Amino acid sequence: MKCDTCGRDVPEVRRVVVAPGYDRALAKPVYNCPECYEKKEKAKKYNTPENK
């Protein structure tokens, strides 16, 4: 599988579709390797300290 963010070939990719305050069910799917996934999750508004 290929990470859509960094382009590396990896054995596993991840995608968040629906979470509190985040709904991408109709958006173009973007799959990330575990490293890119963690970076993107930390940057999302619903994961910032003021929203927890």
N, CA, C and O atoms as a GROMACS GRO file, in nm:
protein
  208
    1MET      N    1   0.084  -0.117   0.000
    1MET     CA    2   0.000   0.000   0.000
    1MET      C    3   0.089   0.124   0.000
    1MET      O    4   0.204   0.119   0.041
    2LYS      N    5   0.033   0.234  -0.047
    2LYS     CA    6   0.110   0.358  -0.055
    2LYS      C    7   0.043   0.466   0.029
    2LYS      O    8  -0.079   0.484   0.024
    3CYS      N    9   0.125   0.539   0.105
    3CYS     CA   10   0.076   0.652   0.184
    3CYS      C   11   0.048   0.768   0.088
    3CYS      O   12   0.134   0.806   0.008
    4ASP      N   13  -0.073   0.823   0.096
    4ASP     CA   14  -0.109   0.936   0.010
    4ASP      C   15  -0.040   1.065   0.051
    4ASP      O   16  -0.037   1.160  -0.028
    5THR      N   17   0.014   1.072   0.170
    5THR     CA   18   0.078   1.194   0.217
    5THR      C   19   0.227   1.196   0.184
    5THR      O   20   0.274   1.293   0.124
    6CYS      N   21   0.302   1.093   0.223
    6CYS     CA   22   0.447   1.094   0.199
    6CYS      C   23   0.487   1.010   0.077
    6CYS      O   24   0.600   1.023   0.028
    7GLY      N   25   0.398   0.925   0.028
    7GLY     CA   26   0.426   0.847  -0.092
    7GLY      C   27   0.502   0.718  -0.071
    7GLY      O   28   0.530   0.647  -0.167
    8ARG      N   29   0.536   0.685   0.055
    8ARG     CA   30   0.611   0.562   0.081
    8ARG      C   31   0.522   0.439   0.066
    8ARG      O   32   0.401   0.445   0.091
    9ASP      N   33   0.582   0.328   0.024
    9ASP     CA   34   0.514   0.199   0.024
    9ASP      C   35   0.523   0.144   0.166
    9ASP      O   36   0.633   0.130   0.220
   10VAL      N   37   0.408   0.112   0.225
   10VAL     CA   38   0.402   0.065   0.364
   10VAL      C   39   0.306  -0.052   0.375
   10VAL      O   40   0.218  -0.067   0.290
   11PRO      N   41   0.320  -0.137   0.478
   11PRO     CA   42   0.230  -0.251   0.493
   11PRO      C   43   0.092  -0.214   0.547
   11PRO      O   44  -0.001  -0.295   0.539
   12GLU      N   45   0.078  -0.092   0.603
   12GLU     CA   46  -0.048  -0.053   0.666
   12GLU      C   47  -0.075   0.095   0.640
   12GLU      O   48   0.016   0.177   0.648
   13VAL      N   49  -0.199   0.130   0.609
   13VAL     CA   50  -0.242   0.269   0.598
   13VAL      C   51  -0.368   0.288   0.682
   13VAL      O   52  -0.438   0.192   0.713
   14ARG      N   53  -0.396   0.415   0.719
   14ARG     CA   54  -0.510   0.447   0.804
   14ARG      C   55  -0.585   0.567   0.748
   14ARG      O   56  -0.531   0.647   0.672
   15ARG      N   57  -0.714   0.576   0.790
   15ARG     CA   58  -0.796   0.689   0.749
   15ARG      C   59  -0.904   0.711   0.855
   15ARG      O   60  -0.968   0.616   0.898
   16VAL      N   61  -0.923   0.837   0.897
   16VAL     CA   62  -1.035   0.872   0.984
   16VAL      C   63  -1.144   0.929   0.896
   16VAL      O   64  -1.120   1.023   0.819
   17VAL      N   65  -1.263   0.873   0.907
   17VAL     CA   66  -1.375   0.920   0.826
   17VAL      C   67  -1.468   1.006   0.909
   17VAL      O   68  -1.507   1.115   0.867
   18VAL      N   69  -1.504   0.958   1.029
   18VAL     CA   70  -1.595   1.031   1.115
   18VAL      C   71  -1.540   1.031   1.257
   18VAL      O   72  -1.501   0.926   1.310
   19ALA      N   73  -1.537   1.148   1.318
   19ALA     CA   74  -1.498   1.167   1.457
   19ALA      C   75  -1.576   1.289   1.507
   19ALA      O   76  -1.634   1.360   1.426
   20PRO      N   77  -1.579   1.314   1.637
   20PRO     CA   78  -1.652   1.432   1.686
   20PRO      C   79  -1.603   1.560   1.618
   20PRO      O   80  -1.485   1.594   1.625
   21GLY      N   81  -1.693   1.628   1.552
   21GLY     CA   82  -1.658   1.752   1.483
   21GLY      C   83  -1.584   1.732   1.352
   21GLY      O   84  -1.531   1.829   1.297
   22TYR      N   85  -1.578   1.610   1.301
   22TYR     CA   86  -1.502   1.580   1.180
   22TYR      C   87  -1.576   1.474   1.101
   22TYR      O   88  -1.589   1.360   1.147
   23ASP      N   89  -1.625   1.510   0.983
   23ASP     CA   90  -1.698   1.414   0.899
   23ASP      C   91  -1.648   1.427   0.756
   23ASP      O   92  -1.674   1.527   0.689
   24ARG      N   93  -1.577   1.327   0.710
   24ARG     CA   94  -1.525   1.326   0.574
   24ARG      C   95  -1.580   1.208   0.494
   24ARG      O   96  -1.515   1.157   0.403
   25ALA      N   97  -1.701   1.166   0.528
   25ALA     CA   98  -1.761   1.051   0.463
   25ALA      C   99  -1.775   1.070   0.312
   25ALA      O  100  -1.765   0.974   0.237
   26LEU      N  101  -1.796   1.193   0.267
   26LEU     CA  102  -1.815   1.217   0.124
   26LEU      C  103  -1.690   1.275   0.056
   26LEU      O  104  -1.692   1.302  -0.064
   27ALA      N  105  -1.584   1.294   0.131
   27ALA     CA  106  -1.460   1.350   0.075
   27ALA      C  107  -1.378   1.243   0.005
   27ALA      O  108  -1.397   1.123   0.028
   28LYS      N  109  -1.287   1.288  -0.080
   28LYS     CA  110  -1.194   1.195  -0.144
   28LYS      C  111  -1.112   1.126  -0.035
   28LYS      O  112  -1.055   1.194   0.050
   29PRO      N  113  -1.103   0.994  -0.036
   29PRO     CA  114  -1.027   0.924   0.068
   29PRO      C  115  -0.877   0.952   0.058
   29PRO      O  116  -0.820   0.952  -0.051
   30VAL      N  117  -0.815   0.975   0.174
   30VAL     CA  118  -0.672   0.994   0.185
   30VAL      C  119  -0.624   0.895   0.290
   30VAL      O  120  -0.666   0.900   0.405
   31TYR      N  121  -0.534   0.806   0.248
   31TYR     CA  122  -0.483   0.703   0.338
   31TYR      C  123  -0.339   0.737   0.376
   31TYR      O  124  -0.259   0.777   0.291
   32ASN      N  125  -0.308   0.720   0.505
   32ASN     CA  126  -0.178   0.760   0.557
   32ASN      C  127  -0.107   0.644   0.625
   32ASN      O  128  -0.170   0.557   0.685
   33CYS      N  129   0.027   0.645   0.614
   33CYS     CA  130   0.108   0.551   0.690
   33CYS      C  131   0.095   0.588   0.838
   33CYS      O  132   0.049   0.698   0.869
   34PRO      N  133   0.132   0.500   0.930
   34PRO     CA  134   0.117   0.531   1.073
   34PRO      C  135   0.185   0.663   1.114
   34PRO      O  136   0.129   0.735   1.197
   35GLU      N  137   0.301   0.696   1.060
   35GLU     CA  138   0.370   0.819   1.097
   35GLU      C  139   0.294   0.942   1.050
   35GLU      O  140   0.274   1.036   1.128
   36CYS      N  141   0.252   0.944   0.925
   36CYS     CA  142   0.176   1.058   0.873
   36CYS      C  143   0.040   1.068   0.942
   36CYS      O  144  -0.009   1.178   0.968
   37TYR      N  145  -0.021   0.955   0.971
   37TYR     CA  146  -0.149   0.952   1.040
   37TYR      C  147  -0.138   1.022   1.175
   37TYR      O  148  -0.221   1.106   1.209
   38GLU      N  149  -0.036   0.988   1.252
   38GLU     CA  150  -0.017   1.049   1.385
   38GLU      C  151   0.004   1.200   1.373
   38GLU      O  152  -0.054   1.277   1.450
   39LYS      N  153   0.084   1.244   1.278
   39LYS     CA  154   0.108   1.387   1.260
   39LYS      C  155  -0.021   1.460   1.225
   39LYS      O  156  -0.050   1.566   1.280
   40LYS      N  157  -0.098   1.404   1.133
   40LYS     CA  158  -0.223   1.467   1.092
   40LYS      C  159  -0.325   1.469   1.205
   40LYS      O  160  -0.396   1.568   1.222
   41GLU      N  161  -0.334   1.361   1.281
   41GLU     CA  162  -0.430   1.356   1.393
   41GLU      C  163  -0.396   1.461   1.498
   41GLU      O  164  -0.486   1.526   1.551
   42LYS      N  165  -0.269   1.478   1.529
   42LYS     CA  166  -0.229   1.577   1.630
   42LYS      C  167  -0.262   1.718   1.584
   42LYS      O  168  -0.286   1.805   1.667
   43ALA      N  169  -0.262   1.742   1.454
   43ALA     CA  170  -0.287   1.875   1.400
   43ALA      C  171  -0.435   1.908   1.383
   43ALA      O  172  -0.469   2.025   1.363
   44LYS      N  173  -0.523   1.809   1.391
   44LYS     CA  174  -0.665   1.834   1.370
   44LYS      C  175  -0.726   1.913   1.485
   44LYS      O  176  -0.691   1.892   1.601
   45LYS      N  177  -0.816   2.002   1.451
   45LYS     CA  178  -0.878   2.091   1.548
   45LYS      C  179  -0.944   2.015   1.662
   45LYS      O  180  -0.933   2.056   1.778
   46TYR      N  181  -1.012   1.904   1.634
   46TYR     CA  182  -1.081   1.831   1.740
   46TYR      C  183  -0.986   1.763   1.835
   46TYR      O  184  -1.029   1.712   1.939
   47ASN      N  185  -0.858   1.758   1.804
   47ASN     CA  186  -0.758   1.697   1.892
   47ASN      C  187  -0.671   1.800   1.964
   47ASN      O  188  -0.577   1.761   2.033
   48THR      N  189  -0.700   1.928   1.951
   48THR     CA  190  -0.621   2.029   2.021
   48THR      C  191  -0.662   2.034   2.167
   48THR      O  192  -0.776   2.000   2.200
   49PRO      N  193  -0.572   2.075   2.256
   49PRO     CA  194  -0.601   2.074   2.401
   49PRO      C  195  -0.728   2.150   2.439
   49PRO      O  196  -0.799   2.108   2.530
   50GLU      N  197  -0.758   2.261   2.373
   50GLU     CA  198  -0.878   2.338   2.410
   50GLU      C  199  -1.008   2.268   2.370
   50GLU      O  200  -1.115   2.307   2.417
   51ASN      N  201  -0.999   2.165   2.285
   51ASN     CA  202  -1.119   2.092   2.242
   51ASN      C  203  -1.134   1.956   2.309
   51ASN      O  204  -1.226   1.881   2.276
   52LYS      N  205  -1.047   1.924   2.401
   52LYS     CA  206  -1.055   1.794   2.468
   52LYS      C  207  -1.126   1.807   2.599
   52LYS      O  208  -1.143   1.709   2.671
   0.00000   0.00000   0.00000
